[in-house]
């Protein structure tokens, strides 16, 4: 599977409004970079959760993925 786009809202370190990460078709390699806590791993957690229904913590405690202070 080749990801095309991921949109995150109230998911781990991402809040509101939604943030879209687009992966260009003409790029052979993608790199996500930035300081600690900005959401690099959250992008991959979102893809894993969307595809397989689990996250780094396993298949339980999905409420951990909702940003602190958000309803859903």
Secondary structure, DSSP 8 states (H G I E B T S, - for coil): ----EEEESSBTTB-SS-EEEE--TT-S------STTSSHHHHHHHHHHHHHS-BTTBSS-GGGGB-TT---
